[in-house]
Amino acid sequence: MPKVLVLDAQMRNSLAIIRSLGKRGFKVDAGEETRFATGFFSRYCAGHIVYPSPTKHPDEFTAYVLDVVKCRDYDVIFPVTDATVIPIIKQKDEFSEHTIVPFADYQTVIKAIDKSQTLKIAMENNIPCPKTYFTGCYDDLEETLGVDVDMTYPVVVKPETAFGARGVFLCSSMDDLLERCEYVHDRYGPFLVQEYIPKGDEIGVYALFDFDSRCCALSVQRRIRSYPVSGGPSTLRETVRDDRAVKLADRLLTAMGWSGVAMVEFRVDPRDGIPKLMEVNPRFWGSLQLSILSGVDFPYLLYKLVTDGHLGSDLNYDVGVRCRWLLPGDILWFLSAPDKLRNLLEFVKFNTNYDILSRDDPAPTLGFTMAVARYIFDREMWDFILRKPI
């Protein structure tokens, strides 16, 4: 029986991995920094571990998980968030003596984590991007921006390495920009200033690449609702066809020498109809459950790739499938979006698929509720959930 360890069990994408592999007869253990984690309650979770916080104590986290994999004989370990992926791939050689880490080496993965590197590779390969100012640091800001007297507001300031729309601000004047840049620099480090792409269709290309940087599987999703409304993780999305976005994503990931899973996000610019690159997510994405529902079982396919060493190519998936992140994503969308009456009519349409809610596996909903109760007085966690800068 295959045996795997899935980290970040509070996350909905981790739950999707647990369910995917558990349904196939795998023995799935899960890990998290709290005993009350959504994935621990799944019927497909065979056992669990509680590790030190990877954000507060990364060295202790890595040492603890390394000790676990040394003695429990896991075939593959699946870290899911940046907080667990980055420290593990930095010590990939040590982990690989005891289990398979299904990621490329750190130098490849950092090309996606670091938005500056991502954009420069994209520009070198003629992939449309927002106009970007690579400021380097706050001290260079006025000099860097001063060379472009025609800069049009609003513009976007974002950290080079943050995720989930955290630390991202829309600025309407130079004074506003300077203030936000100082804030982002102090809390996140290096940052970018970019042209604002007006709201248009937001398209995600979700792919699995083999060790020769060849696409083996993919699905494409269109974002219908997001939280925050201004830009963040999707709370309702649908599978679609978009050959332009697929070709651009393939060109970018091939240029990166990619292997493993990745999501490439585009926003279709309504001014010219061209998809513009927003970011690359170098790990399993939050809307993973929709990809699985559309017929592309990425967790299992990745397992097959890294254990067998090769995988055939099948780029088919079902179009028109929808999935919803109700808890708490779509609830927060409804509470924060304008025009509550019109949105209520959309919000109460419950005849769809869900990231967490499941008749086959109902207990994770209880686990999520207990996790929320645990965090109710944790200001830092609520800032994380509500996408407030930290």
N, C-alpha and C positions, 0 to 999 in steps of 0.2 A: 504494500500500500504506500503510495507517495506521501511524504510528510513535509509540510511547509510551515513557515512562520510568517505571519502577516502583522506588521507593526502599525501604529497609529489607529488602533481599533475604534476610537471615537469617530473617525471620519467615515463619511458615507461611501467614498470610493474603496476604503478598506473593507467595509461591509460587503460591497459588491464582489470583491475578490474572495472573501470568505465564503459567500454563498455560491459563487461560480465553481470554485474548486471543491467545496464540500459536497455539492450536488453530484460531482463526478467521482465521489468515493475517496477523495483525499483526506488524510488526517490533517486538519488545519488547527494550529495553535495561533493565538493572537496576543499581541502585546500593546500596552498603553501605560501612561504614567499615573493612571488612576484605576482603582478597582471598579469604578462604575463607568463602563465604556459601552457604547452602543453595540459593537461587534461581539463583546463577550456574551451577550444574551442570545446570539443566534443559535439555532438548533444545529448549525453546521460548524460551530466552534467547539473543538474537542478539549481544549485546555487554554490557559492564559498565563501570561507573566506580567508583572508590574515592574517597570524599570524607572530609573532616575529620569528627571525631566531632561529631554534632549536640548531644550532651549536654555534652561538655567544651568544645567550641569552636563555639557556635551561630552566631556572626557569620561565622567562617571557612567553616563549612558552607554557610550561605546564599549567601555570595558565590561559593563554588566552584560550587554547583549552578546559580546564576543564570548564571554564565559558560558552563556546559555547555549550558543550554537556549537561550542566545543564538545558539550556533553550530551546533546539531545539528537544529534544525527539528522538534521533537517536537510532535505534535498535542495531547497531554495528558500531564501529569505526575501520578503517583499517589503522594503521600506516604502512609505507612500508620500509623506510630506517632505518639504525641503529640510525641515529640522532633523529628520532621521536619514534621509537620502545622503545629504552632503557629508556628515561625519563618517558614515559607513563607506561611501565610495573613496573617501580620503584614505581609508585603511582597507581598501578592497583586497590587497594582496594577503593581508592577515586573515580576513574573513574567508577568502577563497580557499584557504587550506582546509576549511571545515564545512563549507556550504557554497552554493552558487549565488552570487550577487548579480541579478539580471540587468545590470547597467553597464554602459561603456566606462572607460577610465575617466578619472576626474577631469583631465585636460579636454576631453571631448564634451562631457556634460556641462562644463563651465561655459562653453560656447553658447549654450541656451540659457543658463542661469544668469549670465552677465548680458544685459540687454545691449550694451555697447558693442560687445563682440558679435552678438546676433545680427544687429543692424548693419554693421560693417561688412559681414559676410553676405548679407542680403543685397546690399548695394553693389558689391563686387560682382554679384550674379544677376544683376538687372531685375531684382524683385522689388516691386513698388513698395515704398515705405513713406511714412510722414517725414517731412523735412525735419532734420534732427540737428541740434546743437550739442556737440560733445564738449561739455564745459570743463570736465576734469575735476574741478573743485570750486567751492564758493568764491574763493579769492580771485579766480579767473573769470567770474561770471560777466561782469560789466564789459570787460575787454572782449570776451568771446561774442557776446550778443551785440556789442557796439558795431561790429563789422557789417551788420545787416540792418540798415536803416529802414528797410521796407518790411520789417517783421510785423505780421498782422496778428492782432489779438482776437479771441483768446488763444493762449498757448497752454500746453500741458507740462507740468514738472513731475517727474517720477524718479524713484530710486533706481539705480542700475540693477539691483539684485532682489528687491522686495517682490512679493507676489500677492494675488488676491485683491488688487486695487488698493492696497495699503500704502500710504504715503504718496498717493497720486492726487494732484490738485489742478484745477482749471483756473488760470490766472487771466484777468482782464486788463491789466495795466503793468507797466514796468515796476511801479512801487509794490503792487501785489505780488508780482513775480519774485522780486528780490526778497520780500518777507518770507514767502513760501519756500524759496530755495534755501534760505538760511535754516529754516525749520527742518526741512528734509535732510539737509547736509548734516546737521547736528545729531539727528536720530538714526539715519540710515547710511550715511556716508556718501560716496559718489552718486551723482544723479545726472539725468538728461533733461533737456528742454526740447519739446517737440511741437510742431504744427498740430493744431487741433483738427481732427477729421470729423466733420459733422456726422450726426447720427444717421446710420444706414444699416442695412443687413449686417449682422455679425455672424461670421461663418467660422466654424472650427473644423479643421481636418485632423482626424485622429488616426494614427498609423503605427504599424509595427514594421521595423526594418531589420533585416537579417545582418549577419556579420560582414557581408559584402556591400552593405548600404543599399540593399534592394528592398523595395516595398513588398511585403508579404500579405498585409491585410490593412483595410482602412474602412472608416465610416466618416460621414460628413454630417455636421449638425448645424442648424440655424437657431440662434438664440431668439426666443420670443419674449421672455421677461428676465430681468436681472435684479440682484440686490448687491450694492446700492443701485438705484435706478440710473444714476449717472454713468455707471460702468462697474461691473463686478461679476462674480460667478452667476451663471444662469440658474434661474429658479424654474423655468419651463422652457423646454427646447424640443426640436423636431429633426428627424433625419431627412436630408435633402440630397439632391445631386448638384454638384458644382465643379465641373471639369476644370475651369480656370484656377480655382483655389487649389484643387488637387495637384495640378501641374506645378504651380508655384511652390507648394509645400514640398513636393518631391524634389524639386530643384534645390531648395534650401537645405533639406536634411541630407541629401546626397553630397552637397558641397561641404557640409559639416563632418562627413564621414560617419554618419549616425548608425547606431544599432540599438535595438530595443524599442520601447514605446515612446511616443511623443505626441503632443498636440500643437498644431500651428494655427494661430488665431488671426483672422483677417477682419477688417471692417470695410465694407463696400462704400467707397466715397460717392455720395449722391451727386457731387459736382461733375464727375467724369465717368462714374460707373465702374471704376477700377478697384479691385480688392487691394487694400493697403495692409501691410504686415503690422500687427500689433505686438505679438510676442510668441515665444516658443515655450511650452511647458514640457520639461524633460522627464516627466514621470507620469504615473496614472492620474487622470483628470477627475474632477469632482463629478462630472456627468457620466462616469464610466458605465453605470447601470443602463443608460440608454443605448450605448454601443452594444452591450451584451444582448439587450432585448431586440436589437435590429439584426441579430444573427452573427455578430462578430465577438466571440468570447476571448477578448484580449488576454485576460489572466491565464487561461489555459493555453492559448497559442504562444504566449511568452514562455510559459513553463516548457512547452514542447521544444521551442527554439533553443533554449539554454541547456536543456538536458540532452536533446538529440543532436544538437549542433547544426541542424538545418531545418528548413520548413518550406513547404510548397507555397506558391502564391495563389491567393484567392481574394480578389478585390470586390466581391459582391457583398451587398448588404441590403436590408429592406428599407425602403423609403416611406416616409409618412408616419413613422412611429414616434410617439411622444412620451416624455417622461418628466416628472415634476419633483422638485425638491421642496416639499411642503414644510418640513420641520427643520429649522425655523425659516428657511429661505423665502418661500412664497408668502408666508405670513408677514415677514418683515417688508417684502415688496409691497404688499397691500397697504400696510400701515404707513409706509413712507411715500407711496406714489400719489400724485395729484389725481383729482377727479374720482373720489372714492365711490360714488354711486355707479358710474360706468364700470369701474374696476371690479366692483362687487359682483356684477353679473358674470364676469370672467372668472373671478376667484372661486365661486361656488360650483364651477363645473368640475366634478370629482371623478368623471368617467375616463380616467387615464391611468398610466403606470406611475409608480412612485420609486424614489431612490431608497427610502427607508421602509415605508408602510408595505406590508406583504401579508396576504392571507396564509401563504405557505410557511412563513417565518415571522410571526407577529411579535415575538418577544423583544426584538431590538427597539421597537417603539417604546416599550417600558424602560429599556436601558437608556435610551436617549432622555426620557423624562427624568430618570434618576440622576443622570449626569447634569442636567440643567439644575435640578434641586441642589446638587453639590456645589455648583458654581454660582449660585444665586447671590452670594455675598463676595464673589471674587471679581473685583473691578477690572483687573487685567484681562480676565477671560471674557467678560462682557464687552470690553473694548475690542477684543479680537473678533467676537461674533458679530458685533455691530459695525465692524470695519472702520473703527475709529483709529486715527494715528496713535501709535504707542512709542 
